[in-house]
């Protein structure tokens, strides 16, 4: 059981949006803090150690993508990007720099809350003692669920929270094929709202980190017309 509310940091320079987000999250039992610039956001992040970050791309002092990259360099706090730009290119760019989720403005407060809640439900499930697989050893790849840590050939692999959860899920069900919709629902928890392109981006990022040749993967295999599987004999 949690003894304190989970902390959400909102990095957003539009006062109306940041106020509405802060009030809505507070009403729904989250502890919310606001930063209006990227630099302030990075400083407040170090100060309060939030559990989740909502990050606007358009900030007055630095690009939100750069803020995202800097956050990810320091730790694996989940990041949801907000942007007025809705093209697939922007989505891939945002996720490619380490974001865990993406929403375009204008957005639904209830949908945003559903995504945050879904993340924590998944996180709690991953770290629960009831989960059956704490340590997976798959050849030279070791996945430690309790520590949220992956090592390959004895060296730690830097993964975001969602990268870890996707890899752990597939590896826990080795050789089983999952569609993009199934993975979106299992890892992000909202297949109805989500963009299946998110799964494609995450698979590509994982391949770049754990495959010897990402262009010819041997672990994270594509089953054409169906989805993906973790290949292991």
Backbone torsions as a table, in degrees:
resi	resn	phi	psi	omega
1	UNK	NA	137.9	176.6
2	UNK	-75.4	140.4	178.4
3	UNK	-100.4	-4.9	179.1
4	UNK	-149.0	157.0	179.9
5	UNK	-65.3	148.4	174.1
6	UNK	-71.8	144.2	-174.1
7	UNK	-99.9	129.7	177.3
8	UNK	-117.6	127.5	175.4
9	UNK	-100.1	124.5	178.9
10	UNK	-104.0	114.8	176.9
11	UNK	-105.6	97.7	-169.4
12	UNK	-155.3	126.4	-175.8
13	UNK	-92.2	-9.3	177.1
14	UNK	-84.2	112.0	-171.3
15	UNK	-60.9	-36.1	-179.8
16	UNK	-64.7	-42.8	-179.2
17	UNK	-68.1	-46.3	-178.2
18	UNK	-63.8	-37.3	179.2
19	UNK	-66.5	-45.2	-179.9
20	UNK	-62.8	-43.2	179.1
21	UNK	-63.1	-46.5	-179.2
22	UNK	-60.5	-47.0	-178.4
23	UNK	-65.4	-40.3	-177.9
24	UNK	-67.8	-42.4	179.5
25	UNK	-67.8	-39.8	178.3
26	UNK	-62.4	-41.5	178.5
27	UNK	-61.2	-28.3	-177.9
28	UNK	-103.5	32.4	169.3
29	UNK	71.3	22.9	171.3
30	UNK	-105.0	153.6	173.8
31	UNK	-97.9	116.1	-171.6
32	UNK	-114.1	136.2	174.8
33	UNK	-124.5	152.6	-175.5
34	UNK	-123.2	136.8	169.3
35	UNK	-125.5	141.2	-175.2
36	UNK	-103.7	-6.3	175.6
37	UNK	-134.0	163.8	178.5
38	UNK	-64.1	-44.2	-179.3
39	UNK	-63.3	-43.1	176.4
40	UNK	-60.6	-40.6	179.9
41	UNK	-60.4	-43.1	180.0
42	UNK	-66.0	-38.6	179.5
43	UNK	-68.8	-44.3	179.7
44	UNK	-66.0	-35.6	177.3
45	UNK	-57.5	-45.2	179.7
46	UNK	-66.8	-31.2	-176.2
47	UNK	-75.8	-46.0	-172.0
48	UNK	-103.0	-11.9	-179.6
49	UNK	51.0	67.8	-176.5
50	UNK	-68.0	161.3	177.0
51	UNK	-92.2	-14.5	-175.6
52	UNK	-159.6	145.7	-180.0
53	UNK	-127.2	131.5	170.3
54	UNK	-105.3	120.6	-169.4
55	UNK	-125.9	121.6	174.4
56	UNK	-80.2	142.1	178.8
57	UNK	-74.0	-39.8	-175.2
58	UNK	-92.2	100.0	179.4
59	UNK	-118.0	156.2	-172.9
60	UNK	-72.5	-25.5	-172.8
61	UNK	-107.8	-27.4	180.0
62	UNK	-157.0	155.2	-178.6
63	UNK	-66.2	138.5	-179.2
64	UNK	-60.8	-29.4	177.4
65	UNK	-64.8	-37.9	177.3
66	UNK	-66.7	-38.4	176.4
67	UNK	-62.5	-43.9	178.8
68	UNK	-58.5	-45.5	-178.8
69	UNK	-64.1	-38.6	179.5
70	UNK	-69.4	-40.9	176.0
71	UNK	-59.3	-46.1	-177.5
72	UNK	-66.9	-29.3	177.2
73	UNK	-65.0	-31.8	-176.4
74	UNK	-87.4	-38.1	-176.9
75	UNK	-163.2	-177.8	-176.3
76	UNK	-111.6	32.1	175.1
77	UNK	-55.6	132.4	177.9
78	UNK	-60.4	136.3	-177.4
79	UNK	-125.3	125.6	171.8
80	UNK	-108.9	122.2	-178.7
81	UNK	-91.3	135.1	171.2
82	UNK	-108.2	136.0	178.9
83	UNK	-153.4	147.8	173.1
84	UNK	-80.7	-9.9	179.7
85	UNK	-93.5	121.1	-171.6
86	UNK	-110.3	10.0	-176.2
87	UNK	-73.6	157.0	177.2
88	UNK	-60.6	-33.3	179.2
89	UNK	-59.8	-44.9	179.9
90	UNK	-65.7	-36.1	179.4
91	UNK	-64.6	-46.4	179.3
92	UNK	-63.7	-40.6	179.2
93	UNK	-61.9	-47.5	-178.4
94	UNK	-63.0	-45.6	179.8
95	UNK	-68.7	-32.6	-179.0
96	UNK	-65.3	-23.6	178.1
97	UNK	-95.3	10.4	170.8
98	UNK	112.1	3.4	177.0
99	UNK	-69.0	150.4	179.8
100	UNK	-96.6	-19.7	-176.9
101	UNK	-158.4	168.9	-171.8
102	UNK	-152.4	131.4	173.3
103	UNK	-135.9	146.6	179.1
104	UNK	-103.8	148.3	175.9
105	UNK	-83.8	144.8	-7.5
106	UNK	-71.8	152.2	-176.4
107	UNK	-130.9	161.7	178.5
108	UNK	-88.4	127.6	177.4
109	UNK	-62.0	-39.1	-179.4
110	UNK	-66.8	-36.1	177.5
111	UNK	-68.0	-43.3	178.2
112	UNK	-59.9	-44.6	178.6
113	UNK	-63.1	-39.5	178.5
114	UNK	-60.6	-38.6	179.9
115	UNK	-68.8	-42.3	178.3
116	UNK	-64.1	-46.8	179.3
117	UNK	-60.5	-40.0	-179.8
118	UNK	-63.2	-39.3	177.8
119	UNK	-59.3	-48.4	-175.8
120	UNK	-71.0	-32.1	174.1
121	UNK	-62.0	-43.6	179.7
122	UNK	-66.3	-42.6	180.0
123	UNK	-62.2	-44.7	-179.8
124	UNK	-63.1	-38.1	178.1
125	UNK	-65.8	-40.1	-179.5
126	UNK	-64.9	-34.8	-174.7
127	UNK	-98.3	1.1	-179.4
128	UNK	-72.7	143.8	176.3
129	UNK	-65.6	-16.2	-179.8
130	UNK	-75.0	-20.3	-178.6
131	UNK	-66.5	139.9	-166.4
132	UNK	-80.3	-19.4	-171.2
133	UNK	-125.4	103.0	-179.9
134	UNK	-87.3	-36.1	-176.0
135	UNK	-135.1	120.0	178.3
136	UNK	-109.1	126.6	175.7
137	UNK	-115.2	111.9	-176.0
138	UNK	-126.2	85.5	-174.2
139	UNK	65.0	-125.7	179.7
140	UNK	-84.5	1.2	-178.7
141	UNK	-103.6	126.2	178.5
142	UNK	-122.5	127.6	-178.4
143	UNK	-117.8	114.3	-178.2
144	UNK	-105.1	105.4	-174.8
145	UNK	-66.7	-43.1	-176.0
146	UNK	-65.4	-36.1	-179.5
147	UNK	-90.9	-4.2	-173.8
148	UNK	50.2	51.4	-172.4
149	UNK	-133.5	138.5	176.8
150	UNK	-125.7	134.7	173.9
151	UNK	-124.3	145.0	178.5
152	UNK	-130.6	121.6	-175.8
153	UNK	53.8	36.1	176.9
154	UNK	84.4	-3.5	-178.6
155	UNK	-109.4	137.8	-179.6
156	UNK	-70.3	138.2	177.3
157	UNK	-102.6	126.7	-179.0
158	UNK	-80.0	114.7	-179.5
159	UNK	-127.2	146.7	170.0
160	UNK	-74.9	170.1	-178.5
161	UNK	-59.2	-45.7	-177.9
162	UNK	-71.1	-34.4	174.4
163	UNK	-60.2	-45.1	179.9
164	UNK	-62.1	-46.4	-176.4
165	UNK	-63.5	-39.2	178.8
166	UNK	-66.4	-45.1	179.7
167	UNK	-63.4	-44.9	-179.5
168	UNK	-62.0	-41.6	-178.8
169	UNK	-62.6	-48.5	-179.4
170	UNK	-65.0	-42.5	-178.6
171	UNK	-68.3	-30.0	177.9
172	UNK	-71.2	-18.6	179.2
173	UNK	-123.8	51.0	-173.3
174	UNK	-55.6	140.6	179.9
175	UNK	69.7	3.9	175.4
176	UNK	-94.6	133.6	-176.7
177	UNK	-91.4	132.8	177.8
178	UNK	-122.9	138.9	173.7
179	UNK	-74.9	165.9	176.9
180	UNK	-60.8	-40.3	179.9
181	UNK	-63.6	-40.5	178.6
182	UNK	-64.1	-41.9	179.7
183	UNK	-69.1	-38.4	178.2
184	UNK	-61.5	-41.5	179.7
185	UNK	-70.5	-40.6	-176.8
186	UNK	-70.9	-38.1	-173.6
187	UNK	-97.6	-41.2	-179.2
188	UNK	-97.4	-25.2	171.7
189	UNK	83.4	16.2	-178.4
190	UNK	-151.6	65.2	-178.6
191	UNK	-57.2	-30.5	-178.6
192	UNK	-63.9	-39.4	-176.4
193	UNK	-90.2	-24.2	-163.1
194	UNK	-79.1	166.0	176.6
195	UNK	-105.7	118.6	-177.0
196	UNK	-63.7	-17.7	175.8
197	UNK	-61.0	-26.6	177.6
198	UNK	-58.7	-42.5	-179.9
199	UNK	-63.3	-42.8	179.0
200	UNK	-58.2	-44.3	-179.9
201	UNK	-62.8	-44.3	-177.8
202	UNK	-67.9	-38.3	176.2
203	UNK	-61.4	-44.2	179.6
204	UNK	-62.0	-42.3	179.6
205	UNK	-64.6	-41.2	178.0
206	UNK	-64.2	-41.6	178.3
207	UNK	-60.1	-39.5	179.5
208	UNK	-64.0	-23.9	-175.7
209	UNK	-97.8	-26.5	-174.2
210	UNK	-121.6	-12.8	-178.9
211	UNK	-92.1	141.5	176.4
212	UNK	-64.3	-40.0	175.8
213	UNK	-131.3	97.3	-176.5
214	UNK	-57.8	-25.9	179.6
215	UNK	-75.0	-20.2	178.4
216	UNK	-132.7	71.4	-173.2
217	UNK	-67.1	144.1	176.1
218	UNK	-111.1	-18.9	-179.0
219	UNK	-98.6	-57.8	-178.8
220	UNK	-94.0	94.4	-172.6
221	UNK	-96.3	142.9	171.3
222	UNK	-89.1	129.5	172.0
223	UNK	-104.9	101.2	-168.8
224	UNK	-57.3	131.6	179.3
225	UNK	82.6	-4.0	-178.4
226	UNK	-123.6	-61.4	-177.8
227	UNK	166.2	-132.8	-174.4
228	UNK	-134.3	158.2	173.6
229	UNK	-147.8	158.2	171.3
230	UNK	-92.9	116.4	-174.3
231	UNK	-89.5	120.7	178.2
232	UNK	-154.9	130.9	-179.9
233	UNK	-79.7	NA	NA
